[in-house]
């Protein structure tokens, strides 16, 4: 019997990226065994700060084009603190991938799990389950150093441009409302909040204007507004009220880390970056070179990003098996924390990378 084989570009990158990528595909393999009905074929591409230090370029020749030919891209982590460009900026080939393939929808799921550190005393914090939807190609990151768009005036001034375009913003807001529609069908609130600074910046007023225009196409979904500074406050005061928060690139970069800290830390921070034709999946944490090889990195952010990748393959292909595998992984994480079988060292537990990976494989095998 034949079944579909999906092509996956894999960029392990730097630091613990190598370790958590290996963990992710070990767990995915277990989920594939249980779900059946599809296969994955990996194309390994060298990229990152280590590659830059050896070869003087941040990705192997032809790597960007090859990545775009795959059904999905999985990235472990990019960057090392002691390897930078002459201007002090980090090695960032993944930012070019975002731009090249217009991966405008940056999805950052934030969920509280049992037996993880609860940073807020209010018991309602155990109900945190939200999405930070970060536009990933424009905003202030339009001027990211890797794109060479900043206006540098000698050694006295630098000007960075914040870009908000109608075409990208319409697609982003439509994505947000469709995401809220899907969540509402699973019992979530079904509300999209436009997070901006429309009272100060014309670009943000434009962002909100387009939000209102697109909201009319989704009358069944509640809409709300919040200035970014007030949203930061609300994410500490009452994050359990949030559902889907849609925002500019830099705002999303900051707020996703803030709210990630409320549910444990970056070791749980999964990420998907999706465009019209491509998707990139990665843990939102860094390369953590200080813990490389010590078997203490928490691979769950990467593993949950792998589940997002499998769901994306279902969305694009209509093949049910990848979605089944994704749900097996997500259910295994939930069960693992409920039963106190997942105890990451990141949170003071006694389980490192290999132990968590092994336990996840066992949980997946028990899940169906």
C-alpha positions in Angstrom: 0.0 0.0 0.0 1.4 3.4 -1.0 1.1 6.5 1.2 2.2 10.1 0.8 5.8 11.1 1.6 6.3 14.7 2.7 9.6 16.4 2.1 11.0 18.2 5.1 13.9 20.6 5.1 15.8 20.3 8.4 18.2 22.9 9.6 19.6 21.8 13.0 21.6 25.1 13.3 23.5 25.9 16.4 23.9 25.0 20.1 21.1 22.9 21.5 19.3 23.1 18.1 21.1 19.9 17.2 19.9 18.1 20.3 16.2 19.3 20.3 15.9 18.6 16.5 17.0 15.0 17.1 14.5 14.7 19.9 11.7 16.1 17.8 12.1 13.6 15.0 12.4 10.7 17.4 9.1 11.6 18.8 7.6 12.3 15.4 8.8 8.8 14.3 6.9 7.3 17.2 3.7 9.2 16.3 4.1 8.1 12.7 4.3 4.5 13.8 1.1 4.9 15.7 -0.8 7.0 13.1 0.4 5.3 9.9 -0.6 6.6 6.5 2.3 8.9 5.7 6.1 9.2 5.7 8.7 12.0 5.9 11.8 12.4 3.9 14.4 14.8 5.3 16.7 17.2 3.4 19.5 18.3 5.8 20.7 21.9 5.2 23.8 23.4 6.9 23.2 26.9 8.2 23.8 29.1 11.2 26.6 30.8 13.1 28.8 27.7 13.3 28.6 27.3 9.5 29.3 31.0 9.1 32.4 30.8 11.3 33.8 28.0 9.1 32.7 29.1 5.7 32.1 32.9 5.8 28.5 32.5 4.8 25.5 31.6 6.9 23.9 28.9 4.8 25.1 26.3 2.3 25.1 27.3 -1.3 21.6 26.8 -2.7 20.2 26.2 0.7 17.5 28.9 0.6 16.1 27.7 -2.7 16.1 24.0 -1.5 14.3 25.0 1.6 11.4 26.5 -0.4 11.0 23.3 -2.4 10.1 21.2 0.6 6.6 20.7 2.1 7.8 22.2 5.4 11.0 23.5 7.0 12.1 22.6 10.5 14.7 24.7 12.3 16.4 23.8 15.6 18.1 27.1 16.6 20.3 29.8 15.0 22.9 32.0 16.5 25.9 32.0 18.9 26.8 35.0 21.1 30.5 35.0 20.2 29.9 34.8 16.4 28.5 38.0 14.9 28.8 40.2 11.9 31.2 43.2 12.1 28.3 45.5 13.0 27.4 43.4 16.1 24.3 41.8 14.7 23.6 38.1 14.9 23.8 35.5 12.1 20.2 35.3 10.9 19.6 33.2 7.7 16.2 32.3 9.0 15.1 35.9 8.8 15.9 35.8 5.1 13.8 32.6 4.8 10.9 34.4 6.4 11.2 37.2 3.9 11.9 35.1 0.8 8.9 32.9 1.3 6.7 35.6 2.9 6.0 33.6 6.1 3.8 36.4 7.5 1.9 34.5 10.1 4.0 33.8 13.2 2.0 31.5 15.5 3.1 31.4 19.1 0.8 29.1 21.2 0.9 29.7 24.9 -0.6 27.0 27.2 -0.4 26.3 30.9 0.2 22.6 31.7 -0.3 20.9 35.1 2.8 20.6 37.4 4.7 23.3 35.6 5.8 26.4 37.5 2.8 28.8 37.7 4.3 32.3 37.8 1.0 33.9 38.8 -0.7 33.3 42.1 -4.2 33.5 40.8 -5.5 29.9 40.2 -7.1 31.1 36.9 -3.6 31.1 35.5 -3.9 27.4 35.1 -6.4 28.1 32.3 -4.0 30.1 30.1 -4.4 29.0 26.5 -3.9 31.7 23.9 -2.1 32.5 20.6 0.2 35.4 20.0 -0.1 35.9 16.2 3.0 37.9 15.1 3.3 39.3 11.6 6.7 38.0 10.7 7.9 39.8 7.5 7.2 43.5 8.1 6.8 45.8 11.1 10.1 46.9 12.6 11.8 43.7 11.5 11.4 44.9 7.9 14.7 46.8 8.8 16.4 43.8 10.4 20.1 44.0 9.7 20.1 40.9 7.5 18.0 42.8 5.0 20.4 45.9 4.8 17.5 48.4 4.8 18.6 50.7 7.6 19.7 54.2 6.9 23.1 54.6 8.5 24.4 58.1 8.7 28.1 58.0 9.3 28.6 57.0 12.9 26.1 59.4 14.4 22.6 58.1 13.5 20.7 55.0 12.3 17.1 55.1 11.1 15.1 51.9 10.9 11.8 51.8 8.9 8.6 50.1 10.2 6.6 48.8 7.3 2.9 47.9 7.3 1.5 47.0 3.9 -2.2 46.4 3.0 -1.6 43.1 1.2 0.3 41.4 4.0 -1.9 42.9 6.8 -5.1 41.7 5.1 -3.7 38.2 4.9 -2.5 38.3 8.5 -5.9 39.5 9.9 -7.8 36.9 7.8 -5.4 34.2 9.2 -6.2 35.5 12.7 -9.9 35.3 12.3 -9.7 31.8 10.7 -7.5 30.7 13.6 -10.1 32.0 16.1 -12.8 30.2 14.1 -11.0 26.9 14.4 -10.3 27.5 18.1 -14.0 28.4 18.7 -15.0 25.1 17.1 -12.9 23.4 19.8 -14.6 25.2 22.7 -12.3 28.3 22.9 -13.6 31.9 23.2 -13.4 32.8 19.6 -12.0 36.3 19.9 -9.3 38.2 18.0 -7.7 41.2 19.7 -5.9 43.8 17.6 -2.8 44.8 19.6 -1.3 48.0 18.3 -0.3 51.6 19.1 -2.9 53.2 16.9 -3.1 56.3 19.2 0.5 57.3 18.3 1.6 55.9 15.0 0.0 56.2 11.5 1.3 52.7 10.7 -0.6 51.3 13.6 -3.8 53.2 12.8 -3.5 51.7 9.3 -3.0 48.2 10.9 -6.2 48.7 13.0 -8.2 50.1 10.0 -7.5 46.9 8.0 -8.4 44.8 11.0 -11.8 46.4 11.1 -12.3 45.9 7.4 -11.4 42.2 7.5 -13.4 41.6 10.7 -16.6 42.2 8.7 -16.0 38.9 6.9 -16.0 37.0 10.2 -19.2 38.2 12.0 -19.3 35.1 14.2 -15.9 36.0 15.8 -15.7 38.5 18.6 -13.2 41.4 18.0 -11.4 43.5 20.5 -8.6 46.2 20.7 -5.7 46.9 23.0 -2.7 49.2 22.9 0.4 47.2 23.2 1.5 48.7 26.6 -2.0 47.9 28.0 -1.8 44.4 26.6 1.5 43.8 28.4 -0.2 44.8 31.6 -3.3 42.6 30.8 -1.0 39.6 30.1 0.2 39.8 33.7 -3.1 40.7 35.2 -5.5 38.3 33.4 -3.9 36.3 30.6 -6.6 33.7 30.9 -9.0 36.1 29.2 -6.9 36.2 25.9 -7.6 34.1 22.9 -5.9 35.2 19.7 -3.8 38.3 19.8 -2.7 39.7 16.4 0.1 42.3 16.2 3.1 43.8 14.5 6.4 41.9 14.4 8.4 43.6 17.2 5.3 43.7 19.5 4.9 40.0 18.9 8.5 39.3 19.5 8.3 40.9 23.0 4.9 39.9 24.1 5.3 36.2 23.1 8.3 35.9 25.4 6.5 37.7 28.2 3.5 35.4 28.2 5.7 32.3 27.6 7.3 33.1 30.9 3.9 32.9 32.6 3.6 29.2 31.7 7.0 28.0 32.6 9.6 29.4 30.2 11.0 29.3 26.7 11.5 25.5 26.9 7.8 25.3 26.2 7.6 28.0 23.5 6.7 26.4 20.2 6.5 28.5 17.0 5.1 28.2 13.4 5.8 30.7 10.7 3.3 30.2 7.8 2.9 31.9 4.4 0.7 31.2 1.4 2.9 28.4 0.1 5.5 27.6 2.8 5.8 26.9 6.5 8.8 27.0 8.9 8.6 25.5 12.4 11.0 26.0 15.3 11.2 26.4 19.0 11.2 30.0 20.0 14.1 29.7 22.3 17.8 30.4 21.4 20.7 28.1 20.9 21.8 28.1 24.6 25.5 27.3 24.0 26.1 27.2 27.8 24.2 23.9 28.1 25.2 22.2 24.9 26.1 18.5 25.5 25.0 18.5 29.1 21.7 16.7 28.5 19.7 19.3 30.3 17.9 21.2 27.4 14.2 20.9 27.4 13.1 19.6 24.0 9.4 20.1 24.4 9.2 23.5 22.6 10.8 21.8 19.6 8.6 18.7 19.9 5.5 20.9 20.1 6.7 22.8 17.0 7.0 19.4 15.3 3.3 18.8 16.1 2.5 22.2 14.6 4.4 21.1 11.5 2.3 17.9 11.2 -0.9 19.8 11.6 0.3 22.2 8.8 0.9 19.2 6.5 -2.7 18.1 7.1 -4.0 21.6 6.4 -2.1 21.7 3.1 -2.6 18.2 1.9 -5.9 17.0 3.4 -4.2 13.8 4.4 -5.6 12.9 7.9 -2.6 10.9 9.2 -0.3 13.9 10.0 -3.1 15.5 12.0 -3.6 12.2 13.9 0.2 12.2 14.6 0.1 15.8 15.8 -2.7 15.1 18.2 -0.9 12.1 19.6 2.1 14.3 20.4 0.0 17.1 21.9 -2.0 14.6 24.0 1.2 12.9 25.2 2.6 16.3 26.5 -0.7 16.9 28.3 -0.8 13.5 29.8 2.9 13.6 30.7 2.5 16.7 32.8 -0.8 15.6 34.3 0.8 12.4 35.5 4.0 14.1 36.5 5.9 11.9 34.0 7.5 14.9 32.3 9.8 16.8 34.8 12.2 19.0 32.8 15.4 20.1 34.5 14.6 23.6 33.2 12.0 23.8 35.9 13.9 22.1 38.6 12.9 18.6 37.6 15.1 15.5 37.3 14.8 14.9 33.5 17.2 16.0 30.8 16.8 15.9 27.0 17.2 12.2 26.6 14.9 11.3 29.5 12.2 13.6 28.3 12.5 12.3 24.7 12.3 8.6 25.9 9.3 9.4 28.1 7.5 11.2 25.2 8.0 8.2 22.9 6.5 6.0 25.6 3.6 8.4 26.1 2.9 8.6 22.4 2.8 4.8 22.2 0.3 4.8 25.0 -1.9 7.5 23.5 -3.9 5.6 21.0 
